[in-house]
Amino acid sequence: IDYIDHGHEMALLWVPSKDKAKGRSFLVELFLDESSEDEDKSTSHFPSDVVDLLSNMSNAARYMKGVKHLSKAVQGTKNGTIPGFAKDISNHRLLSWADMDTEARLLNHRRLLGDDVSNFEYDELIRTRKKKRREEENIWTWDDWLMEVRTKLLNGNSDSAPALHVVLESSIPPWEVELCRDFMPDFEFAQAADCIRCLSEDSEGSEVDDFDPASDGFGSYMDFIFRRLLESERAMRSDCFNNGIGNNCFLHCVDCRDLGCEHACVEESLHKDWMDLLEQGEKEKLLGSKHGDSRTHHKDGRCLPDWNHSPEENELDRLRGSGILKNDDGGDQHSEMEDSITDLITYPSIESFFGQCTDIIYYTPNFKVAYGPFLGECVQSFDKWNSFFTELFFGGTCDRAISSLDLSSKEHLHIRSPIMKFWNVETGEYEWHKREDEEHDLSLPLFPIKCFLKAKGSVPARTWSSSIFAELMESDCQELRNMSIHARQWALNDIAQHCKNPKLSDDEIGGGDWFLAYLRQCHREM
């Protein structure tokens, strides 16, 4: 069994023979919510004594779901007091692999079943448990220790006291960036190249993907730390106004792969800060009207303003109007816009354009995108890639980086199209289909060359990471400058090594993602 459905139980049964020297073993999945019409089918190939045992285990498992104390559930199975038991269970022994921590067990069970556990409820639970641990066992959590140290440093009178900074692998907060509008005002996007439209349709998500054991619900202690430190950072920022790039008081978030995605910040209090990136007219146009002509997409509770409007959307409408789309049901274009006022906004960023492929490899490997045409036709060579990448992320400007691209191949700026050009083997002709992408999340299907997030205050425009590098290189400290140069060379060398041999360059311990993606695409039978 490769996976187990949410809400079900997996069980290992051992049925000893009468002399107890031998026996039979069964690995079974107990369908706790299965309808009665399927019950006979699921047990028809088992001996009657095993069917009785399965029935007893199902009832016991259902009973354990609702109790707060495992000891009571275990005692109930021993005494045979659980309703629905088929026969005497004096010779049966039930062992359940579960968390002995009642709060943790019940919370995780809710999360695994898809219940929405609010940040407030989750954080309050952590605060309560921390306080109890500290009072009863004198155990300090890391965040309490950190804030204790920070408070003493801030209240100290010594000018030589060290400064405390925290670096988190968390999403970039909105006050470090701003929108660069109309970067190339005269540039017009072209329709996607045929090689993009001819991408095969997304494959079905495998059972292993759908029931990844690493998907343990939502929420973690790390998210709690982020929210707590963010609250402290915001309190200090109200006293010391941010006058430029990199002037955070003490908290530095460095994961720019999803830069611009408000949803990724897992913190509702940032919503106003994200909204402040919009001009007043944009707020009214994008969020003020549910059915206004704003060309705004709403998906998964996220608002995707169409700053970089793709002509593929217009072409899809034309194909739909001509009636030649083979799989189009028309759809309600405003079906997801009813609550648009509260939608979280996803802003375009160059970092996110390249970083979104990470989520695809990790979480939706059946989702088809193609960066190859962009690299081959717009970047064109590995030497140009090095120049483009360095200018984009290591101290250069967006203008110099984009000037190295061949924009005459603008049809290759797309990595995915809502249009699928499908070859029908039976008719020997191409057909036009609407690509089914409702279940997938691709914020930036084309390179955001007209409008994107840049580092706040950067003139000329720089990406967030490039601005940090430039600031370090302008430092009076030679050690900082040398460190920056070494970091840049390490990144370029690492990219080159991976490109020469992706398989042997992968992380021996935690890697394998690229090779797995290759096997999935080219050798699916494996």
C-alpha positions in Angstrom: 0.0 0.0 0.0 1.7 3.2 -1.1 -0.6 5.6 0.7 -3.5 5.9 3.1 -6.6 8.1 2.7 -7.2 10.9 5.1 -9.5 9.7 7.9 -8.7 6.0 7.4 -6.4 3.7 9.4 -3.7 1.3 8.3 -3.4 -1.9 10.3 -1.1 -4.9 10.5 -3.1 -8.0 11.6 -1.5 -11.1 13.0 -3.8 -14.1 13.5 -2.0 -16.9 15.3 -2.9 -20.6 14.8 -4.3 -22.7 17.6 -0.9 -24.0 18.6 0.4 -20.3 18.4 3.5 -21.6 16.6 2.5 -20.2 13.3 -0.2 -17.8 12.0 -1.3 -15.5 9.2 -0.5 -11.8 8.8 -2.5 -9.2 6.8 -1.8 -5.6 6.0 -5.1 -3.8 5.7 -6.6 -0.4 5.3 -9.7 0.2 7.4 -12.2 2.4 5.5 -13.8 4.0 8.5 -16.2 6.1 6.5 -17.0 3.5 3.8 -20.6 3.2 2.7 -22.4 -0.1 3.5 -22.6 -1.0 -0.2 -18.9 -1.5 -0.3 -18.4 -3.4 2.9 -18.9 -6.9 1.5 -16.5 -6.2 -1.4 -13.7 -5.1 1.0 -13.8 -8.2 3.1 -15.1 -10.9 0.8 -11.7 -12.5 0.3 -10.9 -12.8 4.0 -11.7 -15.8 6.3 -14.6 -15.2 8.7 -12.4 -14.9 11.8 -10.4 -12.2 10.1 -13.6 -10.4 9.0 -14.6 -10.3 12.7 -11.2 -9.0 13.7 -11.4 -6.3 11.0 -14.8 -5.3 12.2 -13.6 -5.0 15.8 -10.5 -3.0 14.8 -12.7 -0.6 12.7 -15.0 0.0 15.7 -12.0 0.5 18.0 -10.3 2.9 15.6 -13.5 4.9 15.3 -13.8 5.0 19.0 -10.3 6.2 19.5 -10.8 9.1 17.1 -13.1 10.8 19.5 -11.5 10.2 22.9 -9.2 12.7 24.6 -7.3 10.0 26.6 -5.9 7.0 24.9 -5.8 5.1 28.2 -9.6 5.1 28.3 -9.8 3.9 24.7 -7.4 1.1 25.5 -9.3 0.1 28.6 -12.5 0.1 26.6 -11.1 -2.4 24.1 -9.8 -4.6 26.9 -13.2 -4.6 28.7 -15.1 -5.1 25.4 -17.4 -2.2 26.2 -17.0 -0.5 22.7 -20.4 -0.7 20.9 -20.5 -2.9 17.7 -18.0 -5.5 18.6 -18.7 -8.7 16.7 -17.4 -11.3 19.2 -15.5 -11.8 22.4 -12.2 -10.0 22.1 -10.5 -11.3 25.2 -7.7 -12.8 23.1 -7.3 -9.7 20.8 -4.8 -7.0 21.5 -5.0 -3.6 19.8 -2.0 -1.4 19.6 -2.3 2.1 18.2 0.6 4.2 16.9 -0.4 7.7 18.0 0.9 10.7 19.8 0.5 10.4 23.6 0.2 14.1 23.7 -3.5 14.7 23.7 -3.5 18.2 22.3 -1.0 17.4 19.6 -2.9 14.3 18.5 -6.2 16.0 18.3 -4.8 19.1 16.5 -2.9 17.0 13.9 -5.9 14.8 13.3 -8.0 17.9 12.5 -5.3 19.3 10.2 -4.9 16.0 8.3 -8.6 15.9 7.7 -8.4 19.4 6.2 -10.0 21.4 9.0 -9.0 25.1 9.0 -7.0 25.8 12.1 -6.6 29.6 12.3 -3.3 31.2 13.1 -4.8 32.7 16.2 -5.9 29.3 17.6 -2.6 27.7 16.7 -0.5 30.5 18.2 -2.6 30.6 21.4 -2.1 26.8 21.8 1.7 27.2 21.5 1.7 30.1 24.0 -0.3 28.1 26.5 2.0 25.1 26.1 5.2 27.2 26.4 4.0 28.8 29.6 3.1 25.5 31.1 6.5 24.0 30.2 8.4 26.9 31.6 6.4 27.0 34.9 6.4 23.3 35.5 9.7 22.1 34.0 11.8 25.3 33.6 12.1 24.6 29.8 12.6 27.6 27.6 11.6 27.6 24.0 14.0 29.2 21.5 11.9 32.2 20.8 11.5 33.0 24.5 15.2 32.8 25.0 15.9 35.0 22.0 13.5 37.7 23.1 14.9 37.6 26.6 18.4 38.2 25.2 17.2 40.9 22.8 15.4 42.8 25.7 18.5 42.8 27.8 20.6 44.1 24.9 18.1 46.9 24.1 17.9 48.0 27.7 21.7 47.9 28.2 23.7 51.1 28.6 26.9 49.9 27.0 27.8 51.3 23.6 29.8 48.2 22.9 26.8 45.8 23.3 26.5 43.6 20.2 23.6 44.1 17.8 21.2 41.2 17.5 19.9 40.2 14.0 17.7 37.3 13.1 17.8 35.7 9.6 14.8 33.5 8.7 14.1 31.4 5.6 10.8 33.2 5.2 9.0 35.2 2.6 10.1 38.8 2.0 7.9 41.3 3.7 6.2 44.0 1.6 8.0 47.0 3.0 11.3 45.9 1.4 9.9 46.2 -2.2 7.8 48.4 -4.4 6.1 48.0 -7.8 8.2 49.0 -10.9 5.4 50.0 -13.3 5.7 50.3 -17.1 9.4 49.2 -17.0 9.2 48.9 -20.8 6.1 50.9 -21.6 6.3 50.4 -25.4 6.9 46.7 -25.2 4.0 44.5 -26.3 3.8 40.8 -25.5 3.3 38.3 -28.4 1.2 35.2 -28.4 2.9 32.1 -27.1 5.0 30.0 -29.5 3.6 26.7 -30.8 6.1 24.7 -28.7 4.4 26.2 -25.6 0.9 25.6 -26.8 1.8 22.1 -27.8 2.9 21.1 -24.3 1.1 17.9 -23.5 -1.8 18.1 -21.1 -1.0 17.7 -17.4 -0.8 14.1 -16.3 -2.9 12.8 -13.5 -1.4 13.3 -10.0 -0.1 10.0 -8.7 -1.4 8.5 -5.5 2.0 9.1 -4.0 1.7 12.8 -4.8 -1.8 13.1 -3.4 -0.9 11.4 -0.2 2.6 12.5 0.4 3.5 11.5 4.0 5.4 14.8 4.3 2.1 16.7 4.0 1.2 16.8 7.7 -1.3 19.5 7.5 -0.5 23.2 7.9 1.3 25.2 10.6 4.5 24.8 12.4 6.6 26.2 15.2 8.6 28.1 12.6 5.5 29.9 11.4 4.8 30.9 14.9 8.3 32.2 15.3 7.9 34.2 12.1 4.7 35.8 13.3 6.1 36.6 16.7 9.3 38.2 15.4 7.3 40.0 12.8 5.1 41.6 15.4 8.2 42.8 17.3 9.8 44.1 14.1 6.6 46.1 13.2 6.6 47.6 16.7 10.1 48.9 16.3 9.5 50.0 12.7 6.8 52.4 14.0 9.5 54.1 16.1 12.3 54.1 13.5 10.8 54.7 10.0 12.4 52.7 7.2 14.4 55.2 5.0 15.9 52.9 2.5 16.9 49.4 1.4 17.9 46.9 4.0 17.1 49.1 7.1 15.2 46.5 8.9 15.6 46.8 12.7 16.6 43.2 13.4 14.5 40.7 11.3 15.7 39.7 7.9 13.6 37.3 5.8 15.6 35.9 2.9 13.4 33.4 0.9 12.7 35.3 -2.3 11.4 32.3 -4.3 7.8 33.4 -3.8 8.4 37.2 -3.6 5.1 39.0 -4.1 2.8 36.2 -3.0 0.8 37.6 -0.1 -0.6 34.1 0.7 3.0 32.7 1.2 3.7 35.1 4.1 1.2 33.2 6.4 0.4 36.4 8.3 -2.8 38.2 7.9 -1.5 41.4 9.6 0.6 42.1 6.5 -2.4 42.6 4.3 -2.5 46.4 4.7 1.2 46.6 4.0 0.7 44.7 0.7 -2.2 46.9 -0.2 -0.1 50.0 0.3 2.0 48.9 -2.7 -1.0 49.8 -4.9 -1.9 53.2 -6.0 -5.4 54.4 -5.0 -6.7 54.0 -8.6 -5.4 50.4 -8.7 -7.1 49.5 -5.5 -10.4 50.8 -6.8 -10.0 49.1 -10.2 -8.7 45.8 -8.9 -10.8 45.3 -5.8 -13.6 47.8 -5.8 -15.8 46.1 -8.4 -16.6 42.5 -8.6 -17.3 42.6 -12.2 -15.3 45.5 -13.4 -13.2 45.5 -16.6 -10.0 45.0 -14.6 -8.8 41.8 -16.3 -8.1 40.5 -12.8 -7.9 36.7 -12.2 -9.1 35.2 -9.0 -7.8 31.8 -8.0 -7.5 29.8 -4.8 -8.5 32.9 -2.8 -5.7 34.9 -4.5 -6.1 38.0 -6.6 -3.8 38.1 -9.7 -3.9 41.6 -11.2 -3.0 41.4 -14.9 -0.2 43.9 -15.0 1.6 41.8 -17.6 -1.4 41.0 -19.7 -0.9 37.9 -21.8 -2.3 38.0 -25.4 -3.0 34.3 -24.9 -6.0 35.3 -22.9 -7.4 37.3 -25.8 -6.7 34.5 -28.2 -8.5 32.1 -25.9 -11.5 34.3 -25.9 -11.4 34.5 -29.7 -11.2 30.7 -30.0 -14.0 30.4 -27.6 -16.2 32.9 -29.5 -15.5 31.0 -32.7 -16.8 27.8 -31.2 -13.7 25.7 -32.1 -12.5 24.9 -28.6 -13.1 21.2 -28.1 -13.4 21.0 -24.3 -14.7 24.4 -23.3 -17.9 24.6 -21.2 -18.0 28.4 -21.2 -17.6 28.6 -17.5 -18.6 31.5 -15.3 -15.8 34.0 -15.6 -16.9 35.7 -12.4 -17.6 32.6 -10.3 -14.6 33.1 -8.1 -14.9 36.9 -7.8 -17.7 37.0 -5.2 -15.4 37.7 -2.3 -12.7 39.6 -4.3 -12.6 42.3 -1.7 -10.8 40.0 0.7 -8.6 38.2 -1.8 -4.9 38.1 -1.2 -2.9 39.7 -4.0 0.0 38.1 -5.8 2.4 40.7 -7.3 4.6 39.8 -10.2 8.3 39.5 -9.5 11.3 38.2 -11.4 12.4 36.2 -8.4 9.0 34.4 -8.3 9.0 33.8 -12.1 12.1 31.6 -11.6 11.3 30.4 -8.1 7.8 29.0 -8.9 9.4 26.0 -10.6 10.6 24.8 -7.2 7.0 24.4 -6.0 6.2 22.5 -9.2 9.0 20.0 -8.8 8.2 19.6 -5.1 4.4 19.5 -5.0 2.9 19.3 -8.5 5.3 17.4 -10.7 2.4 16.5 -13.1 2.0 20.2 -13.9 3.6 21.0 -17.4 5.7 24.2 -17.9 8.6 24.8 -20.2 11.5 27.2 -19.4 13.5 25.6 -22.2 12.2 27.9 -25.0 12.9 31.0 -22.9 16.4 29.9 -22.2 17.1 28.7 -25.7 15.6 31.6 -27.7 15.8 34.6 -25.4 18.9 33.9 -23.4 20.5 31.7 -26.1 23.7 30.6 -24.5 25.3 29.6 -21.2 27.6 32.6 -21.3 24.7 35.0 -21.8 22.9 33.2 -19.0 25.8 33.9 -16.6 25.7 37.6 -17.6 21.9 37.7 -17.4 21.8 36.0 -14.0 24.7 38.0 -12.5 23.1 41.3 -13.6 19.7 40.2 -12.3 20.7 39.0 -8.9 24.2 40.0 -8.0 24.5 43.8 -8.0 23.4 44.6 -11.5 20.3 46.5 -12.7 17.2 45.1 -14.3 17.8 47.3 -17.3 21.2 45.8 -18.0 20.0 42.3 -17.3 17.0 42.4 -19.7 19.1 44.2 -22.4 21.1 40.9 -22.7 17.9 39.0 -23.8 16.9 38.6 -27.4 13.4 40.1 -27.2 12.8 39.6 -30.9 11.7 36.1 -29.8 9.1 37.5 -27.5 6.8 34.6 -28.2 9.2 32.5 -26.1 8.7 34.6 -23.0 5.8 32.3 -22.1 6.4 29.1 -20.1 2.8 28.0 -20.2 -0.4 28.9 -22.1 -4.1 28.5 -21.3 -4.4 27.2 -24.9 -3.4 23.7 -25.7 -2.7 22.8 -29.4 -3.6 19.1 -29.4 -2.6 16.6 -32.2 -5.5 14.3 -32.9 -4.0 11.0 -34.2 -7.3 9.8 -35.6 -8.0 12.8 -37.7 -4.4 13.8 -38.5 -5.1 17.4 -37.5 -4.5 19.8 -34.7 -7.4 20.7 -32.3 -7.7 23.7 -30.0 -8.3 22.9 -26.4 -8.5 25.0 -23.2 -5.8 23.8 -20.9 -7.2 22.5 -17.7 -5.4 24.4 -15.0 -8.0 25.1 -12.3 -6.3 22.7 -9.9 -2.8 24.2 -10.3 -1.1 27.3 -9.2 1.1 29.2 -11.6 1.2 32.9 -10.8 3.5 34.0 -13.6 3.0 32.1 -16.9 5.3 34.6 -18.7 8.4 36.7 -17.9 7.1 39.9 -16.2 9.0 42.4 -18.3 6.5 45.3 -18.0 5.7 45.4 -14.3 7.4 43.6 -11.4 8.5 44.2 -7.8 11.9 45.9 -7.3 13.9 46.7 -4.3 12.4 49.7 -2.5 14.1 52.9 -3.4 16.4 51.4 -6.0 17.2 53.7 -8.9 17.8 52.4 -11.4 15.6 49.4 -10.7 17.2 46.4 -9.1 15.7 43.1 -7.9 15.5 42.6 -4.1 18.6 40.3 -4.0 20.7 42.4 -6.4 20.1 45.5 -4.2 21.5 43.6 -1.2 24.6 42.6 -3.1 25.1 46.1 -4.4 24.9 47.5 -0.9 27.5 45.0 0.4 29.8 45.8 -2.5 29.6 49.5 -1.7 30.5 48.9 2.0 33.7 50.3 3.4 34.5 46.9 4.9 36.8 44.9 2.6 35.8 41.7 4.4 32.1 42.2 3.4 33.1 42.9 -0.2 35.2 39.8 -0.4 32.4 37.7 1.2 30.0 39.0 -1.4 32.3 38.1 -4.3 32.9 34.6 -3.0 29.2 34.1 -2.6 28.5 35.1 -6.2 31.3 32.9 -7.5 30.0 29.9 -5.5 26.5 30.4 -6.9 27.8 30.6 -10.5 30.1 27.6 -10.1 27.3 25.6 -8.5 24.9 26.3 -11.4 27.6 25.4 -13.9 28.3 22.1 -12.2 24.6 21.2 -12.1 24.2 22.0 -15.7 27.2 19.8 -16.7 25.9 16.7 -14.8 22.5 17.2 -13.0 22.4 13.6 -11.8 25.8 13.3 -10.2 25.7 16.9 -8.9 22.6 16.4 -6.9 22.6 16.4 -3.1 23.5 12.9 -2.0 21.4 13.1 1.2 18.4 15.3 0.5 18.4 15.6 -3.2 16.9 13.6 -6.1 14.1 16.0 -7.0 15.5 16.8 -10.5 16.3 13.2 -11.4 12.8 12.2 -10.2 11.2 14.9 -12.3 13.2 13.6 -15.3 12.2 10.0 -14.7 8.5 11.0 -14.3 8.6 12.9 -17.6 10.7 10.5 -19.7 10.4 7.1 -18.0 7.0 7.2 -16.3 6.9 3.4 -16.0 9.7 3.5 -13.6 
